[in-house]
Amino acid sequence: MIPEHTLDEALKDLFANIQFQPTPEGLYDPLRYMISIGGKRIRPRLCLTTYGIYQSELTPQILEPAAGLEVFHTFTLIHDDIMDRSPLRRGHDTVWKKWNEDTAILSGDVMCIDAYKRIAKAPAAVLPEALALFSKTASEVCDGQQLDMDFEKRSRVSMNEYMQMIGLKTGVLLACSAQMGALIGGADKWSQECFYEFGYYLGLAFQVADDYLDAYGDQKVFGKPIGGDILNGKKSWLTVKAQEMGADGLEEALAAPAVTEEEKSAKIARVKAIYDSVGIADAARKAIGDLSTRAVFKGTDAGMDASGHQALKDFAHSLIGRTM
Amino acid sequence: MIPEHTLDEALKDLFANIQFQPTPEGLYDPLRYMISIGGKRIRPRLCLTTYGIYQSELTPQILEPAAGLEVFHTFTLIHDDIMDRSPLRRGHDTVWKKWNEDTAILSGDVMCIDAYKRIAKAPAAVLPEALALFSKTASEVCDGQQLDMDFEKRSRVSMNEYMQMIGLKTGVLLACSAQMGALIGGADKWSQECFYEFGYYLGLAFQVADDYLDAYGDQKVFGKPIGGDILNGKKSWLTVKAQEMGADGLEEALAAPAVTEEEKSAKIARVKAIYDSVGIADAARKAIGDLSTRAVFKGTDAGMDASGHQALKDFAHSLIGRTM
């Protein structure tokens, strides 16, 4: 078992010292930039956590694949930000905004390839499985982004469809991260699958929590302005659930234009009043709780001792605890 | 040794029956479309050719990686066409033109991942090498595209710089294809490196030939209108060489606007007259001949019998012969 503070230190070092090719600068500077503006490193942390349940030493054979998961995630952010026309990411300009769209496309591409280079550092004995897991996941993440864009064009999306979409967009990469650590750590196939499920449901809980905090969070803790999804008319767990619960006037309220700060505040208040009328906040907190309970229930079925169980619970709490 | 007509049949089958995930259709239809509009399948053909020097049976362990090389190449075309704002590819609409830019970005991404899935079908015993070779090459292709875009902003590019750029953009993927076939076929390390060099110089010869044919080719054989590079003011081997040879007035002639068909013909004629004044056509034919001779010289240093030598010569001739 590797203690949490050792993982913290290792993650800090890993991303403070991550190397990308120096030139052409126009191609690789955006990679350095995106890693430098931070992020919670959730995926590599999860990968190292499940690895640490089985092993006591961190080597490049686990650290590089763990970094690869973050690099891949960051690549998807660069391309998603082009497609979503998002000017800001973690409080900084997005790559297409800071450079241009062509740079964002090509730097994203080379970042995806860089992720594969790191995944390929997994021990040769498990490389075929590690690679198959990663590639399956990577294409599912693209499927999820496509569904997300397809859903934006539709007026109604069912809760099943929404959960499938966030499962692909967010769940599978956390699932892959949890399984990857266990695979490289030497866990048996059954246990690997338990960790996969752990990551998957935790990813769902995390995404629903993100949707919830966008409307009900504390801006200081959440890290971005409250009500962004509402102002952008974005489909979220809250809108899908509210429609399912028969909330009145939601579509009109979300479609209403809001330009001035006053109009924006009024729009957020109007939508939240509709949410409140059907009790969305409670429903969301319950769903988040159920999903993370389910994650821990699935994960702790893996073959490991009590300290492993505790590590999973701690991880789930640190990720989801902020909501509850 | 696998006879050429067997490779022809196998390649036809491979791409006629290539499978991509059925849904989401908006994501995978562009992949099917791009493969269906054809292409010469040079990279998989080269891969199967060097494999066929060592083995007599085609199995999925070579056919899938060979397909992966074509899939990767096609992914780069989808993204390059966005960056170059090209409306046509092989006489058909490009993906961003037929669908839209977001689709071209995301379908390209999933196509790159699909390429990795196919490369990963290489035999486990050589998978780490196959993967390292492929990823190194893949990022170099991005480096080449970046240099190409960087060069467009500069008024002068040296011949060394130009050859380095086309080496990255075109040379390394042919080199990788030739080495991949030999690696999976069981060739020793030295022979693999000889095939790499064969592919690399052949790629350079191929790109210079493409530049040459753009000005001096027969439209029916070349497959696209003559003078495209001139009208787009694109840097090519011809412009770089002509500048190096001290051609007068080339920059002005390339920068001249041309809207009507008459103006376009006049612009092409004017630039070609400058080329002719320094004897560019002969210089290009000599360079192409030298590069393909060098390719064959390097390649035939690999450990193989006389039929292998002949296979490399035939491949080089079929690829470059159209120019000479």
Boltz contact constraints between the chains, C-beta under 6 A:
constraints:
  - contact:
      token1: [A, 24]
      token2: [B, 143]
      max_distance: 6.0
  - contact:
      token1: [A, 24]
      token2: [B, 146]
      max_distance: 6.0
  - contact:
      token1: [A, 26]
      token2: [B, 146]
      max_distance: 6.0
  - contact:
      token1: [A, 27]
      token2: [B, 146]
      max_distance: 6.0
  - contact:
      token1: [A, 79]
      token2: [B, 105]
      max_distance: 6.0
  - contact:
      token1: [A, 83]
      token2: [B, 102]
      max_distance: 6.0
  - contact:
      token1: [A, 102]
      token2: [B, 83]
      max_distance: 6.0
  - contact:
      token1: [A, 105]
      token2: [B, 79]
      max_distance: 6.0
  - contact:
      token1: [A, 106]
      token2: [B, 142]
      max_distance: 6.0
  - contact:
      token1: [A, 106]
      token2: [B, 145]
      max_distance: 6.0
  - contact:
      token1: [A, 109]
      token2: [B, 142]
      max_distance: 6.0
  - contact:
      token1: [A, 110]
      token2: [B, 139]
      max_distance: 6.0
  - contact:
      token1: [A, 110]
      token2: [B, 142]
      max_distance: 6.0
  - contact:
      token1: [A, 113]
      token2: [B, 135]
      max_distance: 6.0
  - contact:
      token1: [A, 113]
      token2: [B, 138]
      max_distance: 6.0
  - contact:
      token1: [A, 113]
      token2: [B, 139]
      max_distance: 6.0
  - contact:
      token1: [A, 116]
      token2: [B, 116]
      max_distance: 6.0
  - contact:
      token1: [A, 116]
      token2: [B, 135]
      max_distance: 6.0
  - contact:
      token1: [A, 117]
      token2: [B, 135]
      max_distance: 6.0
  - contact:
      token1: [A, 120]
      token2: [B, 131]
      max_distance: 6.0
  - contact:
      token1: [A, 124]
      token2: [B, 128]
      max_distance: 6.0
  - contact:
      token1: [A, 127]
      token2: [B, 127]
      max_distance: 6.0
  - contact:
      token1: [A, 128]
      token2: [B, 124]
      max_distance: 6.0
  - contact:
      token1: [A, 131]
      token2: [B, 120]
      max_distance: 6.0
  - contact:
      token1: [A, 135]
      token2: [B, 113]
      max_distance: 6.0
  - contact:
      token1: [A, 135]
      token2: [B, 116]
      max_distance: 6.0
  - contact:
      token1: [A, 135]
      token2: [B, 117]
      max_distance: 6.0
  - contact:
      token1: [A, 138]
      token2: [B, 113]
      max_distance: 6.0
  - contact:
      token1: [A, 139]
      token2: [B, 110]
      max_distance: 6.0
  - contact:
      token1: [A, 139]
      token2: [B, 113]
      max_distance: 6.0
  - contact:
      token1: [A, 142]
      token2: [B, 106]
      max_distance: 6.0
  - contact:
      token1: [A, 142]
      token2: [B, 109]
      max_distance: 6.0
  - contact:
      token1: [A, 142]
      token2: [B, 110]
      max_distance: 6.0
  - contact:
      token1: [A, 143]
      token2: [B, 24]
      max_distance: 6.0
  - contact:
      token1: [A, 145]
      token2: [B, 106]
      max_distance: 6.0
  - contact:
      token1: [A, 146]
      token2: [B, 24]
      max_distance: 6.0
  - contact:
      token1: [A, 146]
      token2: [B, 26]
      max_distance: 6.0
  - contact:
      token1: [A, 146]
      token2: [B, 27]
      max_distance: 6.0
